[in-house]
Amino acid sequence: MTFNDTFLKACLKQEVDHVPVWYMRQAGRYQAEYREIRKKHTLLDICKIPELCAEVTTLPVQQLGVDAAILFSDIMVPLGPMGVKYDIIEKRGPVLETPYRTAADIASLRPIQPEEDLSYVLETIRILARELKVPLIGFTGAPFTLASYMVEGGPSRNYIRTKQLMYCHPEEWTQLMEKLGDMVVTYLKAQVEAGAKAVQIFDSWVGALTADDYVKYVYPTMKRIFEELKDLQAPKIYFGGVSSGELLPLFKELDTEVIGLDWRVPISEGRRRIGDRFAVQGNLDPTLLLAPWPILEQKAKDIIDQGIEKPGFVFNLGHGIFPEVPGDMLKRLTDFVHEYSQSVLKNR
Ligand code: CP3
């Protein structure tokens, strides 16, 4: 089997013969095999055993026939070596022993040294780079989204403590953003050096901010991250996360190749907001995977039709797969994206 580079071509807005597709959380609890593995290992154990982690990463590629693999890990993993003590609790998410709220807390955060601190991640990537026939996507959380867990101490609805730090202690906030920004740059460079062919920065919760606050409190760090990653030999995807539609025009100045959209903004409208410089990725509402096939098919078709209006489109969900999703629906959707897009593109 030859290497399938369709996903990379789409990220770079090159010509493709079908629309590439992968899914956020394509490895996870909707898979019986994953649930079996999780009976014996915690999520963080899996991340630390390279052979097993590579197997979990590869499973959805084999089962679904997606055009890219995403490294199995969690956005919290690189925070460990910075000094953050956390756990990941089932059905809840990341939880910290003690939240980071004071100048001293933030000053205590250490820079990461991936070859020493995160060697298991890099080893997993090396295995996958040798074995996969599709590109491997490396990833990290973005500073705001990581900070939200660190400051709240766990998942949050209103990000009250996070915004409080931002508004009341802007210097400490900036320190925190900058330290996380340094981690993002160092970590992604190490992942690409180990063999990741693309990277995604997850800013899942930044849509909680107004555009003004994004500009003031988040944008400077994001701008710097992308500047420092300018020479990275891999396309970069910035996923602005849930409800980030109002922020899209601000992403225009970021030096990234691909912008991920959630399901609230149609693909064409998303392109209108960010301009034609970027490839776009998205954006089926993951809940539609629980709908009857004709409804799912119609929505997927609509997204593909808009996606292929211009070069540079990667099919994905607007957010991660839920554990309730039936695997055969995902397989059917993947086949549909491939077949339908291929037939449209061929007849152009
Ligand atoms: O297949 C993949 O997408 C790769 C693996 C991956 C995981 N987490 C594994 C995981 C990725 C890319 C992430 C990123 C991540 N982690 C994000 C950004 C993406 C997003 O969804 O917005 C965030 C916000 C987190 C934090 C986190 N970790 C949450 C909110 C949860 C869910 C809690 C739950 O139980 O529902 C986790 C746990 C987690 N990370 C699971 C998986 C597969 C859940 C399954 C398990 O506990 O085994």
Residues whose N, C-alpha, C, O or C-beta is under 5 A from the ligand:
A	BS01	CP3	Y23 M24 R25 Q26 A27 G28 L43 I70 L71 F72 S73 D74 I75 I88 I89 E90 K91 R92 G93 P94 F202 S204 G320
